Amino acid sequence: MPNSVHLIPRNRLGWIPSDLRLAHEYCFFLHDESARLLVEYEQAEAHVVSFSFRNKADAKAFNRQATKDDPITAMRAGGYEAEVRKVVLNQITMAMVSDYLHHIYEALRCLEKRKVVVALNLLRKPLTDNLLYLSWMLGDEDGFYHTFTTNSPRGITPSILKSRRAEILSSALAMTEVADVLNAEFIDRALFNRAKQAGFQKLFQHAVHLVTVQRVELETTPENFNFIFKCYEDDDLYELIYDVLPHVLLYLSHVIFGLFERIAASDPGGTNAFRVRSILGLYLVEGEENEANAMERLADLTCVKCPDCRSPLKITPHNAARLVLTESYRCASCRRSQAFPFSWIF
């Protein structure tokens, strides 16, 4: 696995352990692709719902109602429930994805500065709260909308969702392009199982609370406060985080893509390019057999020649990762970096 593919400036990676830099850049790649999609939909106003009134009387009634109440109430009063549903789901998707991305971005930036506990605090909400609601919306839109509109907020609390968590994650994953790559049970255990030492739940609880005694698996060690005396130069927390984070962000990025597809269909080529790049990126981060698998899939690109020295493209682990994440490669002969529009293939 290469150390870095220069997706992120080198001066920002000094505190990231060298063997985890590709994983960090991959996480930023997934964030950036979701952010790009959000911006494109906002700029195109794809989430805005337009509809025509059945007649002039409906239009007048809507205008009268809207001056007293909100437009949603006025639309419901006029019998435009299908349009109301679209408005509600679109607005929730846009706002919740934006909130998720803000937290993920700041968490990744904190990891670059060795502010690991702050990063864990920032990761806790998007990876436990936002993740479940976005998953519920994708996997069971009817159930989510009915509960949100008839039994909110009591029917949508985290304690209510706890008993349905496995079902929600499984249903959502089945509707993504990575159902054969990821495992819903792994995501559930990695994020929510308190007893899993290699999971996030204990890290989240210790990052949020100085003392934890309610459950033995989370208990603070004697004469200690959670993380207060932790040496910032230790790499063990980074290893725990990047053992899980790339998989979870891959899952969430595809959930987000699925929800945006419901707002408005995206370009099929762009969607396919993201699917391939995101999956191959995970394989390269995981290394070993999966890395070899990713490189094999890119073998046909050896017909490409360097524009400067005309040497054929050599698929090394470094070049494989650069092609997938940055759409560039480094010539093995002249060592020059060359752009390669990988997404153009699709």
LODO-983035 format. One record per residue (C-alpha): x, y, z; residue in three letters. Coordinates in pm, 1 decimal. Example, Ala and Ser with C-alpha at 12.3 -4.5 7.8 and 13.67 -1.06 7.14 Angstrom:
! residues 2
<<1230.0; -450.0; 780.0>; "ALA">
<<1367.0; -106.0; 714.0>; "SER">
END
This chain:
! residues 346
<<0.0; 0.0; 0.0>; "MET">
<<151.8; 338.0; -99.4>; "PRO">
<<201.5; 602.3; 166.1>; "ASN">
<<39.8; 893.9; -16.8>; "SER">
<<-92.7; 976.9; -362.4>; "VAL">
<<-77.1; 1355.4; -314.6>; "HIS">
<<-451.6; 1404.4; -302.4>; "LEU">
<<-376.3; 1614.0; 5.4>; "ILE">
<<-78.3; 1854.2; 25.4>; "PRO">
<<222.7; 1692.2; 188.3>; "ARG">
<<248.6; 1959.3; 457.6>; "ASN">
<<-88.6; 1846.0; 596.2>; "ARG">
<<9.9; 1481.0; 635.5>; "LEU">
<<305.2; 1512.9; 872.2>; "GLY">
<<111.9; 1390.2; 1176.3>; "TRP">
<<-69.3; 1107.5; 994.8>; "ILE">
<<125.2; 777.9; 1035.9>; "PRO">
<<293.2; 706.6; 702.3>; "SER">
<<129.2; 367.0; 656.8>; "ASP">
<<-216.3; 522.4; 707.5>; "LEU">
<<-185.7; 821.4; 476.1>; "ARG">
<<-350.9; 648.4; 183.7>; "LEU">
<<-644.7; 552.1; 408.9>; "ALA">
<<-673.4; 915.1; 519.5>; "HIS">
<<-665.4; 1042.3; 161.5>; "GLU">
<<-921.1; 780.4; 59.8>; "TYR">
<<-1154.5; 905.5; 334.6>; "CYS">
<<-1113.0; 1259.7; 202.2>; "PHE">
<<-1182.9; 1134.2; -150.6>; "PHE">
<<-1515.6; 988.4; -34.4>; "LEU">
<<-1599.4; 1311.9; 149.1>; "HIS">
<<-1511.1; 1525.0; -152.2>; "ASP">
<<-1716.8; 1315.4; -394.2>; "GLU">
<<-2024.9; 1344.9; -170.9>; "SER">
<<-1964.1; 1718.0; -126.7>; "ALA">
<<-1929.3; 1761.5; -503.4>; "ARG">
<<-2263.5; 1589.9; -555.8>; "LEU">
<<-2430.6; 1805.8; -290.4>; "LEU">
<<-2299.7; 2126.4; -448.8>; "VAL">
<<-2405.3; 2019.2; -798.6>; "GLU">
<<-2759.3; 1941.1; -683.8>; "TYR">
<<-2782.0; 2268.0; -489.7>; "GLU">
<<-2660.5; 2472.9; -785.6>; "GLN">
<<-2903.2; 2298.8; -1020.4>; "ALA">
<<-3182.6; 2335.4; -761.1>; "GLU">
<<-3258.2; 1969.4; -823.9>; "ALA">
<<-3414.9; 1942.0; -478.9>; "HIS">
<<-3672.8; 2214.2; -551.3>; "VAL">
<<-4016.8; 2066.4; -620.3>; "VAL">
<<-4231.1; 2233.8; -886.9>; "SER">
<<-4595.2; 2148.5; -945.4>; "PHE">
<<-4904.6; 2296.1; -1108.8>; "SER">
<<-5229.0; 2364.1; -925.6>; "PHE">
<<-5528.7; 2173.3; -1049.2>; "ARG">
<<-5724.2; 2494.8; -1095.0>; "ASN">
<<-5730.3; 2864.3; -1002.6>; "LYS">
<<-5938.6; 2796.3; -694.1>; "ALA">
<<-5666.6; 2570.1; -553.9>; "ASP">
<<-5405.7; 2835.9; -622.5>; "ALA">
<<-5606.6; 3100.5; -438.3>; "LYS">
<<-5672.2; 2867.6; -146.4>; "ALA">
<<-5301.1; 2784.6; -125.3>; "PHE">
<<-5202.4; 3152.3; -119.9>; "ASN">
<<-5455.3; 3226.8; 155.8>; "ARG">
<<-5341.3; 2929.3; 363.6>; "GLN">
<<-4971.6; 3000.2; 310.8>; "ALA">
<<-5005.3; 3351.7; 453.5>; "THR">
<<-5134.8; 3202.8; 780.0>; "LYS">
<<-4930.8; 2883.0; 795.4>; "ASP">
<<-4627.4; 2737.7; 621.3>; "ASP">
<<-4633.0; 2619.2; 257.1>; "PRO">
<<-4627.5; 2252.9; 360.6>; "ILE">
<<-4946.4; 2294.1; 562.8>; "THR">
<<-5106.4; 2482.2; 274.2>; "ALA">
<<-5011.9; 2208.2; 28.5>; "MET">
<<-5154.3; 1939.9; 255.2>; "ARG">
<<-5475.9; 2134.8; 295.9>; "ALA">
<<-5507.0; 2144.4; -81.1>; "GLY">
<<-5455.0; 1770.1; -116.8>; "GLY">
<<-5106.0; 1780.9; -267.4>; "TYR">
<<-4967.3; 1509.3; -42.6>; "GLU">
<<-4741.1; 1349.0; -304.8>; "ALA">
<<-4571.0; 1683.9; -365.0>; "GLU">
<<-4542.6; 1742.7; 10.8>; "VAL">
<<-4368.9; 1408.2; 53.2>; "ARG">
<<-4116.5; 1495.7; -216.9>; "LYS">
<<-4046.1; 1835.5; -59.2>; "VAL">
<<-3999.1; 1690.2; 289.8>; "VAL">
<<-3768.9; 1407.4; 181.3>; "LEU">
<<-3563.0; 1630.7; -47.2>; "ASN">
<<-3511.0; 1893.6; 221.0>; "GLN">
<<-3414.7; 1637.1; 484.8>; "ILE">
<<-3167.4; 1471.7; 247.4>; "THR">
<<-2996.2; 1797.2; 151.6>; "MET">
<<-2975.4; 1929.8; 508.6>; "ALA">
<<-2869.0; 1604.9; 672.6>; "MET">
<<-2601.4; 1530.5; 412.3>; "VAL">
<<-2464.9; 1883.3; 451.1>; "SER">
<<-2452.5; 1842.5; 829.0>; "ASP">
<<-2280.2; 1504.6; 791.6>; "TYR">
<<-2015.9; 1642.2; 554.6>; "LEU">
<<-1933.0; 1939.9; 778.7>; "HIS">
<<-1859.9; 1705.9; 1069.0>; "HIS">
<<-1658.8; 1457.8; 862.9>; "ILE">
<<-1444.8; 1731.0; 708.4>; "TYR">
<<-1356.7; 1887.1; 1043.8>; "GLU">
<<-1287.8; 1544.8; 1196.9>; "ALA">
<<-1043.3; 1454.4; 918.9>; "LEU">
<<-870.9; 1790.8; 954.4>; "ARG">
<<-839.6; 1734.9; 1330.2>; "CYS">
<<-676.0; 1399.0; 1263.8>; "LEU">
<<-417.3; 1581.9; 1054.4>; "GLU">
<<-334.5; 1794.2; 1359.7>; "LYS">
<<-316.4; 1509.5; 1616.1>; "ARG">
<<-638.7; 1631.7; 1777.0>; "LYS">
<<-766.1; 1274.7; 1791.9>; "VAL">
<<-1012.6; 1314.4; 2079.4>; "VAL">
<<-1169.5; 1617.9; 1913.9>; "VAL">
<<-1193.5; 1418.2; 1590.1>; "ALA">
<<-1373.4; 1135.6; 1771.2>; "LEU">
<<-1621.1; 1383.8; 1917.9>; "ASN">
<<-1687.2; 1515.5; 1568.1>; "LEU">
<<-1725.2; 1165.6; 1421.0>; "LEU">
<<-1970.3; 1044.1; 1684.1>; "ARG">
<<-2278.7; 1232.1; 1561.1>; "LYS">
<<-2250.9; 1170.6; 1184.2>; "PRO">
<<-2152.1; 805.0; 1222.7>; "LEU">
<<-2419.1; 712.7; 1476.2>; "THR">
<<-2706.5; 957.6; 1423.5>; "ASP">
<<-2688.8; 1087.4; 1064.7>; "ASN">
<<-2587.1; 743.1; 939.5>; "LEU">
<<-2895.4; 574.1; 1080.7>; "LEU">
<<-3145.0; 833.7; 955.4>; "TYR">
<<-2992.1; 845.0; 606.4>; "LEU">
<<-2990.4; 463.9; 599.0>; "SER">
<<-3352.3; 449.5; 711.8>; "TRP">
<<-3454.1; 693.3; 439.3>; "MET">
<<-3283.2; 485.2; 170.3>; "LEU">
<<-3384.2; 139.5; 292.8>; "GLY">
<<-3742.0; 213.5; 400.9>; "ASP">
<<-3858.7; 546.5; 264.9>; "GLU">
<<-4225.7; 474.9; 330.7>; "ASP">
<<-4164.7; 379.3; 692.9>; "GLY">
<<-3937.9; 675.8; 756.3>; "PHE">
<<-4177.6; 927.5; 604.2>; "TYR">
<<-4480.0; 787.7; 787.9>; "HIS">
<<-4301.6; 792.1; 1124.1>; "THR">
<<-4145.7; 1133.9; 1066.9>; "PHE">
<<-4478.3; 1293.3; 976.8>; "THR">
<<-4702.9; 1117.5; 1231.1>; "THR">
<<-4486.8; 1035.4; 1534.6>; "ASN">
<<-4200.2; 1282.5; 1547.3>; "SER">
<<-3991.6; 1331.0; 1757.5>; "PRO">
<<-4075.2; 1039.0; 1989.8>; "ARG">
<<-4094.7; 781.1; 1713.7>; "GLY">
<<-3754.7; 865.4; 1567.0>; "ILE">
<<-3533.9; 877.6; 1875.9>; "THR">
<<-3208.1; 675.8; 1877.9>; "PRO">
<<-3348.5; 453.4; 2153.8>; "SER">
<<-3642.2; 360.0; 1929.6>; "ILE">
<<-3413.0; 290.5; 1634.5>; "LEU">
<<-3180.6; 72.7; 1843.0>; "LYS">
<<-3398.1; -236.6; 1809.3>; "SER">
<<-3425.7; -185.8; 1431.5>; "ARG">
<<-3064.6; -92.1; 1364.7>; "ARG">
<<-2958.1; -419.3; 1200.4>; "ALA">
<<-3265.6; -417.6; 976.8>; "GLU">
<<-3212.0; -52.8; 877.5>; "ILE">
<<-2847.0; -106.6; 786.1>; "LEU">
<<-2914.4; -428.0; 594.4>; "SER">
<<-3200.8; -275.1; 395.3>; "SER">
<<-2999.6; 32.6; 304.6>; "ALA">
<<-2686.0; -160.5; 208.4>; "LEU">
<<-2892.4; -385.2; -20.5>; "ALA">
<<-2992.4; -76.8; -220.7>; "MET">
<<-2636.4; 40.5; -280.8>; "THR">
<<-2367.5; -58.0; -530.0>; "GLU">
<<-2142.1; -190.1; -252.4>; "VAL">
<<-2364.8; -464.8; -111.7>; "ALA">
<<-2111.2; -725.0; -228.8>; "ASP">
<<-1816.7; -533.8; -84.1>; "VAL">
<<-1935.7; -441.4; 264.7>; "LEU">
<<-2114.2; -624.1; 543.1>; "ASN">
<<-2400.4; -464.4; 736.9>; "ALA">
<<-2319.0; -666.3; 1048.2>; "GLU">
<<-1961.0; -536.4; 1040.9>; "PHE">
<<-2084.1; -175.0; 1022.1>; "ILE">
<<-2327.0; -234.0; 1308.5>; "ASP">
<<-2065.1; -392.8; 1534.4>; "ARG">
<<-1791.1; -146.8; 1443.3>; "ALA">
<<-2004.3; 155.5; 1528.7>; "LEU">
<<-2240.0; 42.7; 1803.4>; "PHE">
<<-2101.9; -262.6; 1985.0>; "ASN">
<<-1956.5; -145.8; 2318.8>; "ARG">
<<-1767.0; -470.3; 2373.7>; "ALA">
<<-1582.3; -461.7; 2040.0>; "LYS">
<<-1230.4; -343.8; 2121.9>; "GLN">
<<-1155.1; -260.8; 1758.0>; "ALA">
<<-1479.4; -64.3; 1719.0>; "GLY">
<<-1576.0; 299.2; 1758.4>; "PHE">
<<-1830.6; 287.4; 2041.9>; "GLN">
<<-1576.7; 272.5; 2324.3>; "LYS">
<<-1369.1; 544.1; 2155.5>; "LEU">
<<-1677.0; 764.8; 2120.0>; "PHE">
<<-1781.8; 720.9; 2482.9>; "GLN">
<<-1433.1; 788.3; 2618.0>; "HIS">
<<-1392.4; 1091.6; 2392.4>; "ALA">
<<-1721.1; 1243.4; 2511.6>; "VAL">
<<-1699.9; 1156.2; 2882.2>; "HIS">
<<-1410.1; 1194.6; 3122.4>; "LEU">
<<-1542.3; 914.9; 3343.7>; "VAL">
<<-1747.5; 612.6; 3233.1>; "THR">
<<-1866.0; 356.1; 3488.7>; "VAL">
<<-2215.8; 247.9; 3380.3>; "GLN">
<<-2093.7; -49.4; 3175.3>; "ARG">
<<-1793.2; -263.7; 3256.9>; "VAL">
<<-1670.9; -273.1; 2897.1>; "GLU">
<<-1654.6; 108.0; 2894.4>; "LEU">
<<-1527.7; 159.2; 3248.2>; "GLU">
<<-1255.3; 414.6; 3308.9>; "THR">
<<-935.7; 262.6; 3447.6>; "THR">
<<-858.5; 344.2; 3815.8>; "PRO">
<<-686.7; 674.8; 3893.3>; "GLU">
<<-745.9; 798.9; 3542.1>; "ASN">
<<-966.4; 1012.9; 3320.7>; "PHE">
<<-1055.6; 899.5; 2971.4>; "ASN">
<<-789.3; 1011.9; 2722.9>; "PHE">
<<-670.3; 1299.0; 2946.6>; "ILE">
<<-323.3; 1150.2; 2992.5>; "PHE">
<<-302.7; 997.5; 2646.6>; "LYS">
<<23.5; 1080.7; 2467.9>; "CYS">
<<-59.1; 1266.9; 2148.6>; "TYR">
<<235.7; 1101.6; 1970.5>; "GLU">
<<88.7; 750.2; 2006.9>; "ASP">
<<-36.5; 597.0; 1682.4>; "ASP">
<<-265.5; 329.2; 1827.0>; "ASP">
<<-581.1; 540.5; 1801.6>; "LEU">
<<-504.9; 616.9; 1439.0>; "TYR">
<<-473.4; 246.2; 1369.1>; "GLU">
<<-811.3; 177.9; 1532.8>; "LEU">
<<-980.5; 464.5; 1349.4>; "ILE">
<<-851.1; 381.3; 1002.7>; "TYR">
<<-927.9; 13.4; 1046.7>; "ASP">
<<-1298.1; 108.7; 1041.7>; "VAL">
<<-1343.7; 457.6; 897.5>; "LEU">
<<-1276.1; 384.0; 526.1>; "PRO">
<<-1540.6; 108.4; 523.2>; "HIS">
<<-1801.4; 319.5; 702.7>; "VAL">
<<-1745.3; 622.9; 480.7>; "LEU">
<<-1766.9; 403.5; 169.1>; "LEU">
<<-2103.2; 277.2; 293.4>; "TYR">
<<-2231.1; 624.9; 371.4>; "LEU">
<<-2111.7; 777.6; 44.9>; "SER">
<<-2312.0; 519.2; -148.4>; "HIS">
<<-2616.5; 571.0; 73.1>; "VAL">
<<-2589.7; 941.5; -8.2>; "ILE">
<<-2557.3; 870.9; -380.4>; "PHE">
<<-2868.2; 652.2; -360.0>; "GLY">
<<-3068.7; 927.0; -188.6>; "LEU">
<<-2958.6; 1188.1; -442.5>; "PHE">
<<-3063.1; 954.2; -723.7>; "GLU">
<<-3415.5; 971.7; -581.2>; "ARG">
<<-3407.9; 1350.0; -594.4>; "ILE">
<<-3294.9; 1350.6; -958.6>; "ALA">
<<-3115.3; 1094.2; -1172.3>; "ALA">
<<-2745.3; 1167.7; -1217.2>; "SER">
<<-2526.0; 1100.3; -1519.2>; "ASP">
<<-2489.8; 719.6; -1548.9>; "PRO">
<<-2124.6; 748.0; -1650.2>; "GLY">
<<-2038.3; 961.3; -1348.9>; "GLY">
<<-2224.6; 728.8; -1115.3>; "THR">
<<-2047.2; 423.2; -1255.1>; "ASN">
<<-1709.4; 597.8; -1233.7>; "ALA">
<<-1763.5; 675.1; -866.1>; "PHE">
<<-1871.2; 316.9; -796.5>; "ARG">
<<-1556.8; 174.3; -954.1>; "VAL">
<<-1318.5; 433.1; -808.5>; "ARG">
<<-1460.4; 406.4; -456.9>; "SER">
<<-1449.3; 25.0; -453.1>; "ILE">
<<-1100.5; -0.1; -602.8>; "LEU">
<<-986.6; 267.5; -358.6>; "GLY">
<<-1096.9; 53.2; -64.1>; "LEU">
<<-920.7; -250.0; -209.3>; "TYR">
<<-597.7; -51.7; -237.3>; "LEU">
<<-632.7; 71.3; 121.3>; "VAL">
<<-690.5; -283.6; 246.3>; "GLU">
<<-377.9; -406.3; 67.2>; "GLY">
<<-256.0; -763.4; 9.7>; "GLU">
<<-499.0; -972.9; -199.1>; "GLU">
<<-745.4; -688.6; -249.9>; "ASN">
<<-465.2; -459.1; -364.4>; "GLU">
<<-357.1; -720.0; -618.1>; "ALA">
<<-719.3; -751.7; -733.2>; "ASN">
<<-745.5; -374.9; -788.2>; "ALA">
<<-419.7; -364.9; -982.3>; "MET">
<<-533.5; -654.4; -1200.1>; "GLU">
<<-850.1; -465.4; -1288.7>; "ARG">
<<-638.4; -171.8; -1402.4>; "LEU">
<<-400.9; -386.2; -1611.1>; "ALA">
<<-561.0; -284.7; -1942.3>; "ASP">
<<-436.8; 71.9; -1890.5>; "LEU">
<<-79.3; -36.2; -1964.8>; "THR">
<<-150.7; 57.7; -2328.1>; "CYS">
<<-135.5; 423.9; -2218.7>; "VAL">
<<196.4; 592.7; -2296.3>; "LYS">
<<366.0; 881.3; -2119.4>; "CYS">
<<320.6; 1201.7; -2323.4>; "PRO">
<<682.3; 1300.9; -2251.4>; "ASP">
<<894.5; 985.9; -2289.4>; "CYS">
<<641.8; 751.2; -2455.8>; "ARG">
<<702.7; 478.9; -2199.3>; "SER">
<<398.2; 259.4; -2122.1>; "PRO">
<<206.6; 316.8; -1801.3>; "LEU">
<<328.1; 81.0; -1528.9>; "LYS">
<<58.8; -24.0; -1281.7>; "ILE">
<<236.0; -9.9; -946.8>; "THR">
<<45.7; 15.0; -616.0>; "PRO">
<<129.5; 386.8; -612.1>; "HIS">
<<6.7; 445.3; -967.0>; "ASN">
<<-305.0; 236.3; -909.6>; "ALA">
<<-399.8; 453.6; -613.4>; "ALA">
<<-315.9; 774.8; -800.1>; "ARG">
<<-527.3; 671.8; -1098.7>; "LEU">
<<-824.6; 588.7; -880.6>; "VAL">
<<-812.9; 878.1; -633.4>; "LEU">
<<-644.3; 1163.3; -822.0>; "THR">
<<-682.8; 1068.8; -1190.6>; "GLU">
<<-309.8; 1098.1; -1246.5>; "SER">
<<-1.6; 874.2; -1248.4>; "TYR">
<<375.9; 897.0; -1225.7>; "ARG">
<<575.6; 766.4; -1520.1>; "CYS">
<<808.5; 489.4; -1404.5>; "ALA">
<<1071.4; 596.5; -1660.2>; "SER">
<<1091.1; 976.6; -1660.5>; "CYS">
<<925.9; 1015.0; -1313.2>; "ARG">
<<701.9; 1294.9; -1436.7>; "ARG">
<<346.4; 1317.8; -1308.4>; "SER">
<<82.7; 1296.6; -1579.4>; "GLN">
<<-289.8; 1362.1; -1572.5>; "ALA">
<<-513.8; 1076.5; -1675.4>; "PHE">
<<-895.0; 1130.2; -1687.7>; "PRO">
<<-984.6; 796.5; -1532.1>; "PHE">
<<-1355.7; 883.9; -1506.3>; "SER">
<<-1362.6; 949.5; -1882.1>; "TRP">
<<-1346.2; 572.7; -1938.3>; "ILE">
<<-1701.2; 548.2; -1809.5>; "PHE">
END
